[in-house]
Amino acid sequence: MPESVLITGGAGFIGSHTAERLASGGARVVVLDNFCDFYDPAIKRARAARLASIGVDVREGDIRDEGLVGALHEEFRPDAVVHIAAMAGVRPSIENPKLYAEVNLDGTVNLLDAAVATGVKKFVFASSSSVYGNNEKVPFSEDDPVDEPISPYAATKRACELLAHSYWHLHRLPVFCMRFFTVYGPGQRPDLAISKFMRMIAAGEEIPFFGDGSSSRDYTYIDDIVDGVMAALDRCDRFRIYNLGGSSPVTLAELVTQIEKVVGREARLDRRPAQAGDVERTYADLTRVRAELGYEPRVTLADGLRRQLEASVSGV
């Protein structure tokens, strides 16, 4: 495992869990986050304070700032980079594709350049299951064609994978691209479905219910995702793409039913048309990541939902 790790987006949901795991394992960790207002920055600042309390070095800055990114690499000289920072979300990317291109593409190039310049040994990139688009073949395999993204967000994530491959080819920078499948758990972003549904169902509010409920997602608990990132950091030695999912897709209708059981209250549905840019299903084929990284999701949706609700009630 690397001794020193730079995590971009480290005050976010996935980044903060990753930073905590690495710091608890004895790694020297620096976090870079711009605390943007995509959702309440106070949530991220509270996470940053918690990270600082366990010895994580938290820096505020934007990955689009080439000078800042380069200077941080020169100062910290990380063995590894876990690049999670990005503008996230399918629907917002349709409204503002230019911002998504600037942050996700320009920011990633800045980090790849700085990694090459300072001799970073391992680079783990947070990609997304959205790159598969409406792939009709399930489960989704890393070898499937991903030439037809259906949102600017998905397009930027695929473009970053291609950029990463070029840096491996040209500079021999080892990069593992991890395609995350719908991550949830304690601290999940408040705008995401599970977090939003739990909050609204508990309050007796109508929840937005898009389409007929048959769309499905491969929900993946945060601890399982972090396990996959740790395995990637341990073995990153070339360019490779991996799925990180639960490999157990659940329909929207079934998700609501399971949340109702955990919350102990019936949902009120605000039925709406399916949203442009949303994929119909996600389903991770884990054959490669099981064989090469020893990854195995352990947390069931029912157990994960219970843990997320308990954490939210206790204020975690």
ZIBEL-V829838 format. One record per residue. N is the residue number from 0. RES is the residue in one small letter. PHI is phi in radians with two decimals (* if undefined). Layout:
N_RES_PHI / N_RES_PHI
//
This chain:
0_m_* / 1_p_-1.05 / 2_e_-1.44 / 3_s_-2.36 / 4_v_-2.36 / 5_l_-1.71 / 6_i_-2.04 / 7_t_-1.52 / 8_g_1.18 / 9_g_-1.28 / 10_a_-1.66 / 11_g_-1.43 / 12_f_-1.03 / 13_i_-1.26 / 14_g_-1.08 / 15_s_-1.22 / 16_h_-1.11 / 17_t_-1.14 / 18_a_-1.09 / 19_e_-1.08 / 20_r_-1.10 / 21_l_-1.16 / 22_a_-1.12 / 23_s_-1.16 / 24_g_-1.54 / 25_g_1.71 / 26_a_-1.31 / 27_r_-1.50 / 28_v_-2.15 / 29_v_-2.10 / 30_v_-1.96 / 31_l_-2.04 / 32_d_-2.61 / 33_n_-1.73 / 34_f_0.88 / 35_c_-1.21 / 36_d_-1.70 / 37_f_-0.99 / 38_y_-2.46 / 39_d_-0.85 / 40_p_-1.05 / 41_a_-1.07 / 42_i_-1.12 / 43_k_-1.23 / 44_r_-1.19 / 45_a_-1.16 / 46_r_-1.09 / 47_a_-1.08 / 48_a_-1.11 / 49_r_-1.14 / 50_l_-1.12 / 51_a_-1.06 / 52_s_-1.19 / 53_i_-1.88 / 54_g_1.69 / 55_v_-1.37 / 56_d_-1.49 / 57_v_-1.77 / 58_r_-2.08 / 59_e_-1.75 / 60_g_3.06 / 61_d_-1.91 / 62_i_-1.18 / 63_r_-1.31 / 64_d_-1.48 / 65_e_-1.04 / 66_g_-1.12 / 67_l_-1.12 / 68_v_-1.08 / 69_g_-1.14 / 70_a_-1.13 / 71_l_-1.13 / 72_h_-1.11 / 73_e_-1.11 / 74_e_-1.24 / 75_f_-1.53 / 76_r_0.86 / 77_p_-1.21 / 78_d_-1.25 / 79_a_-2.48 / 80_v_-2.16 / 81_v_-1.97 / 82_h_-1.71 / 83_i_-1.95 / 84_a_-0.97 / 85_a_-3.02 / 86_m_-1.37 / 87_a_-1.89 / 88_g_1.80 / 89_v_-1.25 / 90_r_-1.12 / 91_p_-1.09 / 92_s_-1.18 / 93_i_-1.23 / 94_e_-1.38 / 95_n_-2.47 / 96_p_-1.11 / 97_k_-1.09 / 98_l_-1.07 / 99_y_-1.13 / 100_a_-1.16 / 101_e_-1.11 / 102_v_-1.25 / 103_n_-1.31 / 104_l_-1.58 / 105_d_-1.07 / 106_g_-1.09 / 107_t_-1.17 / 108_v_-1.07 / 109_n_-1.01 / 110_l_-1.23 / 111_l_-1.11 / 112_d_-1.08 / 113_a_-1.14 / 114_a_-1.11 / 115_v_-1.13 / 116_a_-1.12 / 117_t_-1.90 / 118_g_1.29 / 119_v_-1.01 / 120_k_-1.61 / 121_k_-2.50 / 122_f_-2.32 / 123_v_-1.93 / 124_f_-1.90 / 125_a_-1.48 / 126_s_-1.65 / 127_s_-2.60 / 128_s_-1.12 / 129_s_-1.10 / 130_v_-1.12 / 131_y_-1.32 / 132_g_1.00 / 133_n_-1.65 / 134_n_-1.02 / 135_e_-1.35 / 136_k_-1.41 / 137_v_-2.29 / 138_p_-1.26 / 139_f_-1.34 / 140_s_-1.87 / 141_e_-1.07 / 142_d_-1.55 / 143_d_-1.17 / 144_p_-1.08 / 145_v_-2.30 / 146_d_-1.66 / 147_e_-2.30 / 148_p_-1.12 / 149_i_-2.01 / 150_s_-2.64 / 151_p_-1.02 / 152_y_-1.01 / 153_a_-1.05 / 154_a_-1.09 / 155_t_-1.20 / 156_k_-1.16 / 157_r_-1.16 / 158_a_-1.07 / 159_c_-1.15 / 160_e_-1.06 / 161_l_-1.16 / 162_l_-1.04 / 163_a_-1.04 / 164_h_-1.09 / 165_s_-1.14 / 166_y_-1.27 / 167_w_-1.18 / 168_h_-1.14 / 169_l_-1.48 / 170_h_-2.11 / 171_r_1.00 / 172_l_-1.46 / 173_p_-1.18 / 174_v_-2.33 / 175_f_-1.83 / 176_c_-1.72 / 177_m_-1.84 / 178_r_-1.51 / 179_f_-1.31 / 180_f_-1.94 / 181_t_0.54 / 182_v_-1.49 / 183_y_-2.47 / 184_g_2.41 / 185_p_-0.95 / 186_g_1.52 / 187_q_-0.97 / 188_r_-0.88 / 189_p_-1.17 / 190_d_-1.52 / 191_l_-1.47 / 192_a_-0.98 / 193_i_-1.10 / 194_s_-1.05 / 195_k_-1.13 / 196_f_-1.11 / 197_m_-1.02 / 198_r_-1.13 / 199_m_-1.32 / 200_i_-1.12 / 201_a_-1.06 / 202_a_-1.54 / 203_g_1.33 / 204_e_-1.58 / 205_e_-1.22 / 206_i_-1.78 / 207_p_-1.23 / 208_f_-2.18 / 209_f_-1.58 / 210_g_1.35 / 211_d_-1.65 / 212_g_1.57 / 213_s_-1.55 / 214_s_-1.09 / 215_s_-2.32 / 216_r_-2.33 / 217_d_-1.65 / 218_y_-1.22 / 219_t_-2.28 / 220_y_-1.23 / 221_i_-0.98 / 222_d_-1.11 / 223_d_-1.18 / 224_i_-1.07 / 225_v_-1.12 / 226_d_-0.99 / 227_g_-1.14 / 228_v_-1.13 / 229_m_-1.08 / 230_a_-1.12 / 231_a_-1.14 / 232_l_-1.10 / 233_d_-1.23 / 234_r_-2.09 / 235_c_-1.08 / 236_d_-2.49 / 237_r_-2.92 / 238_f_-1.62 / 239_r_-2.76 / 240_i_-2.00 / 241_y_-2.35 / 242_n_-1.45 / 243_l_-2.15 / 244_g_-2.51 / 245_g_-1.60 / 246_s_1.05 / 247_s_-2.50 / 248_p_-1.08 / 249_v_-2.29 / 250_t_-1.26 / 251_l_-1.03 / 252_a_-1.07 / 253_e_-1.19 / 254_l_-1.02 / 255_v_-1.06 / 256_t_-1.05 / 257_q_-1.18 / 258_i_-1.18 / 259_e_-0.98 / 260_k_-1.10 / 261_v_-1.22 / 262_v_-1.31 / 263_g_1.41 / 264_r_-2.64 / 265_e_-1.36 / 266_a_-1.40 / 267_r_-1.83 / 268_l_-1.75 / 269_d_-1.76 / 270_r_-1.28 / 271_r_-2.37 / 272_p_-1.14 / 273_a_-1.00 / 274_q_-1.60 / 275_a_-1.06 / 276_g_1.60 / 277_d_-1.33 / 278_v_-1.37 / 279_e_-1.33 / 280_r_-2.77 / 281_t_-2.34 / 282_y_-2.84 / 283_a_-1.51 / 284_d_-1.44 / 285_l_-1.77 / 286_t_-0.98 / 287_r_-1.18 / 288_v_-1.22 / 289_r_-1.16 / 290_a_-1.22 / 291_e_-1.72 / 292_l_-2.04 / 293_g_1.20 / 294_y_-1.33 / 295_e_-2.63 / 296_p_-1.11 / 297_r_-2.06 / 298_v_-1.70 / 299_t_-1.27 / 300_l_-1.07 / 301_a_-1.04 / 302_d_-1.22 / 303_g_-1.14 / 304_l_-1.09 / 305_r_-1.07 / 306_r_-1.10 / 307_q_-1.14 / 308_l_-1.13 / 309_e_-1.05 / 310_a_-1.16 / 311_s_-1.18 / 312_v_-1.15 / 313_s_-1.47 / 314_g_1.49 / 315_v_-1.37
//
